[in-house]
């Protein structure tokens, strides 16, 4: 979960101890939880040459099919600049390719490559293991409840 030491070894405070002034703030808690999960999942994805956003983009293309860069960014909920960087990385590593959109010859559609599909399978397995590790302090029922509640907040 959260490391017992923070980035400043001289602070004398454990990173897992929540500041009382913030311990009841949802934004702070979600942010800290996100960072703790990234600390586990990030290195596993990096071994595959992916970031979390890269995996998300690849997952959308594999499961939902080809789409424009703009559509992908909107679907993923990330800004245009970030979308460009993510797609450029995926294209450079051969996981995604741009093809002319047959419905609009002026536009391009992004397609996951065979290598991208294989990489997504491996990334999914790696992130499932990271999620299991991160959520280990919770019972199976609590894990499902957490996912359900977060899904409702985002709906």
N, C-alpha and C positions, 0 to 999 in steps of 0.2 A: 504494500500500500504506500503510504507516504513515508519517505525516508526519515530516519531519526536525526539526521543532520541536514542543515540547510546549506546554501551556497556560501555563507559567511561563517567560517569555523570559529570566529571569535565572538559571535553573538551570544553563545551560551544557552540559546533556546533551541529546543527540538522543533523541527519543522512540522512534526505531527501534532504539536500543541497548538490548538486554534486560539488566536487572540480573542479574549472575551468580547471585545467591541465588535468583532466580525463574525463570531461563532454562530450567530443566528441570522446572518444575511445570506439570502439565497444566491445572489450573484457571486459572492465570495466563495461559498461552498461549491457551487457548480464549477467555478474557475479552478479551484484547488483540485477538485475531483478530476477535471479534465487534464490538468497538468500531471497528476499522479498516474492516470491511465496512459498518457503519452510517454511517460518515463518507462513504462513497461512495453508498450506496443511499438513505440518509435524505432528502437533499435532493431526489432524483428522485421519491421517493414524496410528499414534502411538496408538490411542484408539482401533484400530483393530489389533494391534500387527504387523503392517507392516511398512517398510521403503519405500521410493520412489522406490528404486531399487528392493525391494521385490515385490511391486505391479507390477512393469514392468515385472519382471520374471514370475510372476503368470499370468499376462495378456497374455504374449506370449504363455505360455503353454496352457492356456484355448482356445485362439483364433486360434493358429497355430498347436497345438497338441504336443504330446510328442517329446522329443529330448534329446540328450546327454547334459551333463553339459557344455562341451566345445562348442557345437553348440549354446546353450542358451547364454553363455557369449559373443560369437562373435555376435550373433543376437542383443543382448542388447547393445553391444559396451562397455563392462566392462572387466577389466583384470581378469586373472585366480584366483588370491587370493580373490578378491572381490566377484567373482562368487561363490567360495566355501563357503564363509561366508554367503552370501545371501541364497544359497540353504540349508545350514545347519540350518539356522534360520527357513526357510519355512518348512523343514522336521521336525524339533523339535516341531513345533506348529501344525503339522498335516495338513498343507495346500498342501504339495507336498510329493510324495513318489517316491522312486527309484524302478524300476522294471527291470528285465532282458530284454534286447532288443532281440526280437525273431529273428531278422536278424543277430545278432552277439552275441552269448551266452556269450562272454567275456565282453561285454559292458552292461551298464545300461542306461535306458531312464528315464527321469523325467516325472512324470504325476501329474497333478493337481487332488487333491481329491475332493470329494463332498463338504467338509468343505471349501476347497480352492476356489471352484467356488462360494459358497455363500459369502465368505469373499470378493472376487473380486467384486461381485455385490455391496456390501456395500461400498467398497473402491472407486469404480467408482463414486458412488453417492456423496461420501464425497469430492472427488477431483473435481468433476464438480462444487459443491458449492464453493469450494476454488478458482477455476479458475474464476467463476463468480465474486466473491468478488475482486480478484486481478485485473481483467480486467475491473471492473466497470467504471473507468475513461475514457474508450474508448467507442466509439459508436459500435454498432453491426458490421457495415462495417469495422471499423478500427480493431476490434478484428479479423475478418476473414482475413483481409489484413495482419496483423501481423503474424498470423499462416501460411498463404500462403508464405509470404516472408521468414520466418524462415525455412519452409519446403524446399523451393528452395535452400537456402544456404546449407542445410544439404544433399541435393540430390546428 
